[in-house]
Amino acid sequence: MDKNQKINCTVETCKFNNCDKNLCNLEQIIVEPIVGCESKQPDESMCGSYECKCNND
C-alpha cells in the first residue's frame, strides 16, 4: 500500500518549493548522505533533488 506523504519544505530558493504552502511539488525526492559526515543527526543527509530557482535558463 502506497503512503501519501507530504514533503514539507521551507527552502525558498528551490524551484520545486511551493513557498505559499511550504510544500515540495515533486512526487518523490532523493535523499542522499553528506560525504564524511557521520553525526547521526539530520545534518548527515540532504535533498539530492534540489534545483535553484535561478537556473531557469
Buried (B, 14 or more C-beta within 10 A) or exposed (E): EEEEEEBEBEEEEBEBBEEEEBBBEBEEBEEEEEEEEEEEEEEEEBBEBBBEEEEEE
